[in-house]
Amino acid sequence: MKTIQILIPLFICFLIISCNDGDNKINPINGTWYTYEKTVNLSSEAHSSDAQYLEGRINVYYAGELKDYDITKYYNEETVKTVTALKTEPGKPVSETEFTYQIEGDTIAINDRIYGTVSYRYIITNKIITLYGTLDLKRITDIADQLGIMIPIPQDIKGTIKIKDYR
């Protein structure tokens, strides 16, 4: 009798667990994230000093941006909304954008209206998400133009971008 009393609850637990459809995936990115680091690393075989100069200019801009602005990202199941506001006026956003995204494995693909689909490899540790993206000539040129950096860009330039956000 004791054996039956123990086996019946175990059998019921087994049935409940085995009937789970397994589709209850939790999106690890959902929620609010705050950007605190954004850097690029650029290289060029033929013009390494030009690539280093451009890298320095972009990184100085990004550091200044993060010093003066709060960049907040709100992820839900389908979209990411990015809100940028001056640190001195947090209730008054200076820009807001919203894009759709998809996650597959360790990659997030953001459907950006300016750059098209941009993919980043991501790692989440201790409430920090680090995004790693690849930069080609077109993306580097777009970034430089967007930041008002008007210098000749080497045709063989390539690089990476790293963005770190915390919860």
trRosetta pair geometry for C-beta under 8 A, 3 or more apart (Angstrom, degrees):
i j d omega theta_ij theta_ji phi_ij phi_ji
1 4 5.8 -53 -152 33 33 110
1 5 6.5 33 150 -19 65 105
2 5 5.6 -54 -149 36 35 113
2 6 6.5 29 154 -14 66 106
3 6 5.9 -60 -151 39 31 107
3 7 5.9 25 155 -17 68 114
4 7 5.7 -57 -135 42 30 108
4 8 6.1 36 165 -28 66 104
5 8 6.5 -43 -138 25 23 110
5 9 7.6 15 163 -4 52 103
6 9 6.9 -67 -163 39 30 100
6 10 6.5 23 151 -13 66 117
7 10 5.6 -64 -147 44 34 112
7 11 5.9 37 157 -25 71 108
8 11 5.7 -54 -144 35 28 112
8 12 6.5 29 156 -19 63 105
9 12 5.6 -53 -146 36 34 112
9 13 6.4 36 154 -19 66 104
10 13 5.7 -53 -149 36 32 112
10 14 6.3 36 151 -22 64 105
11 14 5.5 -51 -149 34 32 116
11 15 6.5 34 152 -20 64 103
12 15 5.7 -52 -150 34 32 112
12 16 6.5 32 153 -19 64 105
13 16 5.8 -55 -149 36 32 111
13 17 6.3 26 156 -14 66 109
14 17 6.0 -60 -147 41 28 107
14 18 6.0 18 160 -12 66 115
15 18 6.0 -61 -137 44 26 104
15 19 6.0 22 163 -19 64 113
16 19 6.1 -62 -145 36 23 107
16 20 7.4 44 150 -43 57 90
17 20 6.0 -36 -167 -4 36 115
20 24 7.2 -62 -173 6 108 122
21 24 7.5 112 68 -23 83 84
26 30 7.9 -104 175 25 74 123
27 30 4.5 87 90 -25 109 106
27 75 7.6 -141 134 138 126 120
27 77 6.3 171 -10 -113 157 61
27 103 6.8 145 -139 22 95 149
28 124 5.4 -153 147 22 129 163
29 33 7.9 -41 -167 -36 76 135
29 75 4.8 -72 134 135 93 168
29 103 6.6 176 6 -72 132 141
29 108 6.8 86 -71 -94 161 139
29 122 7.5 31 -85 121 118 164
29 124 7.6 -145 -81 -67 65 137
29 129 6.8 67 -118 -106 83 155
30 75 5.2 -132 -115 107 34 100
30 76 6.2 45 -133 -132 94 31
30 77 6.8 4 -94 -67 120 52
31 74 7.8 -100 139 -145 24 55
31 75 6.2 4 42 56 42 95
31 167 6.2 8 123 -127 135 112
32 72 6.4 -13 -166 -172 98 103
32 73 7.2 152 -156 82 48 51
32 74 5.5 -15 -102 -103 74 71
32 75 7.9 -169 -76 23 27 71
32 167 6.8 104 82 -144 67 70
33 72 7.2 152 80 -159 47 54
33 73 4.5 -15 63 61 99 101
33 74 8.0 -170 24 -73 71 29
33 75 6.9 34 -1 -6 112 107
33 129 6.1 -40 -128 31 143 124
33 165 3.8 42 167 153 116 135
33 166 6.9 148 -155 69 72 21
33 167 6.2 -48 -101 -86 64 58
34 70 6.9 -43 -147 -166 104 91
34 71 7.1 126 -161 79 55 59
34 72 5.6 -22 -101 -104 70 72
34 73 7.7 -166 -74 21 25 75
34 165 6.0 148 67 -160 32 82
34 166 5.6 -29 59 61 90 75
34 167 7.7 136 13 -114 86 11
35 38 6.2 16 177 -47 122 111
35 66 6.7 -113 119 -112 97 106
35 71 3.9 -13 36 80 123 116
35 72 7.7 -133 5 -72 82 27
35 73 7.0 79 -40 -15 94 106
35 163 6.3 -46 -132 -173 109 100
35 164 7.3 114 -152 81 61 47
35 165 5.0 -44 -87 -95 52 85
36 66 6.6 103 -154 -165 34 131
36 164 5.9 -52 64 98 81 95
36 165 6.9 131 10 -118 77 34
36 166 6.0 10 -1 1 128 106
37 66 7.2 39 -91 -116 27 169
37 162 7.2 -21 124 117 105 95
37 163 7.1 161 93 -155 66 36
37 164 3.9 19 53 41 108 111
38 62 4.3 -130 92 -170 101 128
38 65 7.5 -33 54 73 135 122
38 66 6.4 167 20 -51 102 126
38 161 7.4 -4 -169 -175 78 98
38 162 7.4 179 -144 90 36 56
38 163 5.0 9 -109 -112 81 77
38 164 7.6 -144 -63 25 50 66
39 59 5.3 26 -136 -119 80 105
39 62 6.4 -176 -86 87 44 152
39 161 7.3 172 91 -152 41 56
39 162 5.3 -5 59 56 86 96
40 55 5.7 -140 97 -135 97 78
40 58 5.1 -5 31 105 132 138
40 59 6.2 -134 39 -63 78 86
40 62 7.6 147 -7 -18 88 148
40 135 6.6 17 -145 -16 114 158
40 140 7.9 124 -170 -116 149 90
40 143 7.5 119 -66 137 154 166
40 159 5.6 45 177 144 98 139
40 160 6.9 167 -154 87 60 45
40 161 5.0 -28 -99 -99 78 73
40 162 7.8 173 -87 17 31 69
41 55 6.5 33 -136 -138 28 132
41 159 5.4 179 89 -161 52 98
41 160 5.0 2 51 53 99 90
41 161 8.0 -171 19 -78 68 31
41 162 7.6 36 -9 -7 103 106
42 51 4.4 -151 125 -176 103 94
42 52 7.3 -163 78 -75 97 31
42 54 5.9 -42 70 85 165 105
42 55 4.1 -156 29 -70 106 105
42 58 7.8 96 -22 28 129 138
42 135 7.2 -56 -98 82 85 137
42 140 6.7 96 -115 -125 124 135
42 157 6.0 -5 -171 -168 110 105
42 158 7.3 160 -150 87 65 31
42 159 3.8 -46 -100 -78 58 140
43 48 6.7 -14 -155 -123 68 83
43 51 5.3 85 -138 146 15 158
43 157 7.2 157 82 -147 36 60
43 158 6.2 -23 63 65 82 76
43 159 6.2 146 13 -85 68 78
44 47 4.5 -19 114 64 140 72
44 48 5.6 -163 68 -82 77 42
44 50 6.3 -22 44 69 151 97
44 51 3.9 174 2 -43 101 129
44 154 4.0 64 -140 79 152 156
44 156 5.3 115 -149 85 82 88
44 157 4.6 -36 -79 -91 106 67
44 158 7.6 140 -83 17 58 64
45 48 7.4 -9 -146 -58 10 89
45 156 5.5 -49 32 121 94 146
46 154 6.0 171 71 -156 99 128
46 155 8.0 9 45 50 139 82
46 156 5.6 101 13 34 107 133
47 50 4.0 -6 151 27 115 121
47 51 6.2 128 103 -21 79 87
47 154 3.9 -170 48 -83 127 134
47 156 7.6 140 24 51 90 97
47 157 7.6 -46 67 -68 106 92
48 51 5.6 -55 -148 38 36 112
48 52 6.2 37 154 -20 69 106
49 52 5.6 -52 -145 38 33 112
49 53 6.3 38 153 -23 64 104
50 53 5.7 -52 -147 34 31 113
50 54 6.4 28 155 -15 64 106
50 151 7.4 -171 -157 137 97 123
50 152 7.0 -53 -149 90 141 86
50 153 7.4 160 150 -134 121 35
50 154 5.3 131 86 -34 134 108
50 157 7.8 -95 105 -80 104 119
51 54 5.9 -55 -147 39 30 109
51 55 6.2 36 153 -22 64 107
51 154 6.1 -50 -58 25 91 131
51 157 5.4 170 -102 -122 105 100
51 159 7.5 171 -166 -64 112 118
52 55 5.5 -51 -145 36 31 116
52 56 6.4 34 155 -21 63 105
53 56 5.8 -55 -153 34 29 112
53 57 6.5 27 152 -17 64 106
53 151 7.3 -89 113 124 122 168
54 57 5.7 -54 -148 36 33 111
54 58 6.3 30 157 -16 67 106
54 140 7.3 56 144 179 142 115
54 144 6.5 -42 -153 -94 114 124
54 149 6.8 116 -137 148 81 146
54 151 6.6 -149 -86 69 95 129
54 153 6.7 69 -91 -115 157 86
54 157 7.5 -5 58 -138 153 150
55 58 6.0 -59 -147 39 28 107
55 59 6.1 20 159 -14 65 113
55 159 7.2 178 -94 -120 106 150
56 59 5.9 -61 -143 42 26 107
56 60 6.2 29 158 -21 64 106
57 60 5.9 -54 -147 34 27 111
57 61 6.6 28 153 -18 61 106
57 144 7.9 53 96 -123 127 89
57 147 7.6 143 137 118 100 140
57 149 5.2 116 132 -119 140 138
57 151 7.9 139 7 7 164 136
58 61 5.7 -57 -154 36 32 113
58 62 6.3 30 152 -17 67 106
58 143 6.3 31 -124 139 129 124
58 144 7.1 -75 -76 -86 108 69
58 147 6.5 161 -115 18 71 169
58 149 7.0 -70 -69 -20 74 160
59 62 5.5 -50 -142 38 35 111
59 63 6.2 38 156 -21 66 104
60 63 5.8 -53 -146 36 30 111
60 64 6.4 28 154 -16 63 108
61 64 5.9 -61 -151 39 29 109
61 65 6.2 33 152 -24 66 107
61 147 5.1 17 -164 -152 173 134
61 149 7.8 -105 -35 -48 145 118
62 65 5.5 -51 -146 33 32 116
62 66 6.4 25 158 -13 65 106
63 66 6.1 -59 -149 40 29 105
63 67 6.3 32 150 -24 63 108
64 67 5.4 -54 -146 33 33 115
64 68 6.3 10 162 -2 67 111
65 68 6.4 -73 -147 47 25 95
65 69 5.5 -33 177 32 67 118
65 71 7.7 33 143 -40 105 124
66 69 6.8 -68 -106 60 23 77
66 71 7.2 -62 -107 5 74 114
68 86 6.4 -42 160 -137 84 75
68 87 6.2 -141 -178 6 33 105
69 84 5.3 5 177 -171 133 94
69 85 6.6 149 -156 76 81 30
69 86 6.0 -60 -103 -102 69 37
69 87 6.4 -145 -106 -32 15 79
69 94 7.4 -82 -122 32 122 129
70 84 7.2 165 82 -150 51 47
70 85 5.3 -13 56 63 98 85
70 86 7.8 30 13 114 82 11
70 87 5.6 116 -33 -89 91 69
70 90 6.0 21 25 -119 145 93
71 82 6.6 -8 -171 -169 90 100
71 83 7.6 161 -154 82 44 46
71 84 5.2 -10 -104 -102 74 82
72 82 7.2 157 83 -153 46 51
72 83 4.9 -16 63 61 97 95
72 84 7.8 179 23 -79 67 36
72 85 7.7 -1 7 14 109 102
73 80 5.6 -6 -171 -174 104 106
73 81 7.1 155 -155 78 52 45
73 82 5.1 -18 -100 -99 78 75
73 83 7.9 180 -80 20 32 68
73 165 6.3 -44 31 -129 123 156
74 80 6.9 155 77 -157 47 53
74 81 4.5 -11 56 57 103 97
74 82 7.9 -166 20 -73 70 31
74 83 7.3 33 -8 -4 107 107
75 79 7.7 -171 -143 99 48 43
75 80 4.9 -16 -97 -103 73 86
75 101 7.6 -51 -133 48 101 139
76 79 5.8 15 49 53 96 75
76 80 8.0 -175 21 -81 60 43
78 100 5.7 -34 163 -135 83 89
78 101 7.5 152 174 45 36 63
79 98 5.4 16 176 -178 129 97
79 99 6.5 159 -152 84 80 32
79 100 5.4 -56 -96 -97 72 51
79 101 6.9 118 -130 11 25 84
80 98 7.2 177 88 -147 41 56
80 99 5.8 -13 57 62 86 82
80 101 5.3 33 -9 -11 110 132
80 110 6.5 -50 37 -123 134 114
81 96 6.7 -3 -176 -170 98 92
81 97 7.2 173 -152 89 54 44
81 98 4.4 -15 -102 -100 80 91
82 95 7.8 -2 110 113 92 95
82 96 7.1 168 86 -150 54 45
82 97 5.0 -1 53 56 99 91
82 98 7.6 -174 18 -78 64 43
83 93 4.9 -78 -166 -115 96 132
83 95 7.5 173 -150 92 41 55
83 96 5.1 -2 -106 -106 74 84
84 93 6.4 97 67 -158 45 85
84 94 5.5 -56 103 59 93 90
84 95 4.6 13 46 54 111 93
84 96 7.6 -155 23 -69 69 44
85 89 6.4 -122 176 96 98 71
85 90 5.1 93 117 -142 138 42
85 91 7.3 127 -160 25 151 12
85 92 6.2 133 -143 76 107 48
85 93 4.7 -75 -76 -102 95 51
85 94 6.1 147 -111 0 40 80
86 89 4.6 41 68 40 109 88
86 90 7.5 -114 82 -66 55 41
86 92 7.1 -5 33 75 98 97
86 94 6.4 79 -30 -31 82 122
87 90 6.8 7 -150 -67 32 87
89 92 4.4 -24 146 39 117 112
93 96 5.3 46 141 -51 151 98
97 113 7.8 -138 -158 21 116 113
99 110 5.4 63 112 -178 138 92
99 111 5.3 -176 -178 72 102 67
99 112 5.6 -27 -114 -90 156 48
99 113 7.0 -143 -99 -20 104 80
100 110 7.8 159 90 -154 42 53
100 111 4.8 6 65 36 86 125
101 108 5.7 6 178 -179 125 97
101 109 6.3 162 -157 83 70 49
101 110 4.6 -25 -101 -102 104 63
101 111 6.7 -156 -81 6 46 78
102 108 7.4 167 84 -154 40 54
102 109 5.0 -6 57 55 88 102
103 107 7.2 158 -154 86 54 50
103 108 5.2 -24 -99 -101 77 74
103 109 7.9 -176 -82 19 29 71
104 107 5.5 -16 67 65 78 98
104 109 7.3 13 13 -5 102 110
106 121 5.6 27 126 -158 99 82
106 122 6.2 -157 178 56 71 61
106 123 7.2 14 -162 -76 117 62
107 119 5.5 -1 -174 -170 113 108
107 120 7.0 158 -152 81 64 39
107 121 5.6 -42 -95 -99 73 57
107 122 7.2 138 -114 9 22 83
108 119 7.1 161 83 -150 42 58
108 120 5.4 -13 59 60 90 91
108 122 5.4 29 -3 -14 111 131
108 131 7.1 -63 47 -121 122 110
109 117 5.3 4 180 -174 106 105
109 118 7.2 158 -156 77 57 36
109 119 4.7 -23 -99 -95 79 82
110 117 7.2 157 78 -152 39 54
110 118 5.1 -20 61 62 92 90
110 119 7.8 172 17 -85 66 32
110 120 7.3 19 -3 4 106 105
111 116 7.6 -53 -151 173 57 39
111 117 5.4 -23 -104 -96 62 75
112 115 4.3 20 88 48 134 89
112 116 6.4 10 66 52 84 20
112 117 7.2 156 24 -98 75 19
112 118 5.2 20 2 0 126 115
114 142 7.0 140 150 -177 109 134
114 146 8.0 55 174 -84 154 133
115 118 5.1 33 105 -57 130 118
115 139 6.3 45 -139 -114 122 92
115 142 6.4 145 -95 113 92 165
118 133 6.4 3 172 -138 101 140
118 139 7.8 110 -116 -114 112 132
119 133 6.9 150 92 -125 48 89
119 134 7.9 7 76 26 89 95
120 131 4.0 3 168 -170 148 99
120 132 6.0 139 -166 61 82 38
120 133 4.5 -54 -99 -69 84 90
120 163 7.5 -44 -136 35 153 111
121 131 7.5 144 72 -158 42 51
121 132 4.7 -21 59 62 93 102
121 133 7.8 174 17 -75 66 43
122 129 5.8 -6 -169 -172 115 99
122 130 6.7 158 -151 80 62 49
122 131 5.2 -22 -97 -100 90 65
122 132 7.4 -180 -81 18 39 74
123 129 7.3 160 81 -152 43 53
123 130 5.0 -8 56 54 92 99
123 132 7.9 33 -1 -8 97 109
124 127 8.0 12 -175 -104 91 12
124 128 7.1 165 -151 83 53 44
124 129 4.9 -20 -98 -98 81 77
124 130 8.0 -176 -80 18 36 66
125 128 5.8 -20 71 59 68 93
125 130 7.8 -6 23 1 96 106
127 166 5.9 48 130 -162 91 79
127 167 4.2 -98 -166 34 99 109
128 164 6.2 -5 -174 -169 107 98
128 165 7.1 159 -156 83 58 45
128 166 5.1 -28 -100 -99 74 76
128 167 7.8 -120 -68 0 36 78
129 164 7.3 165 84 -151 49 50
129 165 5.0 -8 57 60 95 96
129 166 7.9 -180 18 -85 68 28
130 162 6.5 -12 -171 -167 97 95
130 163 7.3 157 -156 80 49 47
130 164 5.1 -14 -104 -101 77 81
131 161 7.8 -8 110 109 94 90
131 162 7.0 155 80 -155 57 44
131 163 4.4 -7 55 57 109 97
131 164 7.7 -163 21 -73 71 35
131 165 7.6 34 -9 1 105 103
132 160 6.3 -14 -168 -173 86 118
132 161 7.5 156 -155 81 40 53
132 162 5.7 -7 -102 -103 69 76
133 160 6.6 151 80 -161 47 65
133 161 4.5 -9 59 55 101 99
133 162 7.9 -170 24 -72 71 35
133 163 7.7 24 0 0 109 103
134 158 7.7 -20 -176 -175 89 97
134 159 7.8 151 -164 91 50 40
134 160 6.0 -39 -107 -104 45 71
135 139 4.7 -130 -146 90 74 123
135 140 5.1 90 161 -60 118 88
135 143 7.5 -31 -140 -5 131 140
135 158 6.5 150 88 -170 73 50
135 159 4.2 -13 60 71 120 84
135 160 6.2 -161 7 -82 94 15
135 161 5.7 94 -48 -26 114 96
136 139 5.5 90 48 16 64 100
136 140 7.0 -130 99 -4 29 94
136 158 6.2 -16 -117 -119 47 81
137 140 5.9 -61 -144 40 27 109
137 141 6.1 27 158 -19 65 110
137 153 7.0 137 -154 128 84 123
137 155 6.5 4 -115 -159 146 45
137 156 7.9 -50 -74 -106 116 7
137 157 5.7 112 -100 62 75 87
137 158 7.4 -47 -49 -78 66 62
138 141 5.8 -58 -147 38 27 111
138 142 6.2 29 155 -20 64 107
139 142 5.5 -52 -146 36 32 114
139 143 6.3 34 154 -20 65 103
140 143 5.8 -52 -149 35 31 111
140 144 6.3 31 153 -17 64 107
140 153 6.3 159 115 -163 112 141
140 157 5.5 -99 72 115 166 126
140 158 7.8 -140 -31 -115 138 23
140 159 6.3 95 -84 29 123 118
141 144 5.7 -55 -146 38 31 111
141 145 6.2 30 155 -18 65 107
141 153 5.5 -154 -90 46 84 164
142 145 5.8 -55 -145 38 28 110
142 146 6.1 30 156 -21 64 109
143 146 5.7 -56 -146 37 28 112
143 147 6.3 13 158 -7 64 112
144 147 6.1 -67 -146 46 27 101
144 149 4.2 -88 -160 72 81 107
144 150 7.6 138 152 -75 103 30
144 151 7.3 -101 -169 41 137 80
144 153 6.3 -169 14 -71 164 131
145 148 7.6 38 -178 -71 30 25
145 149 7.6 -82 -56 52 22 69
145 150 7.9 62 -108 -86 57 70
153 157 5.8 -75 172 8 91 149
154 157 4.5 121 72 -46 91 95
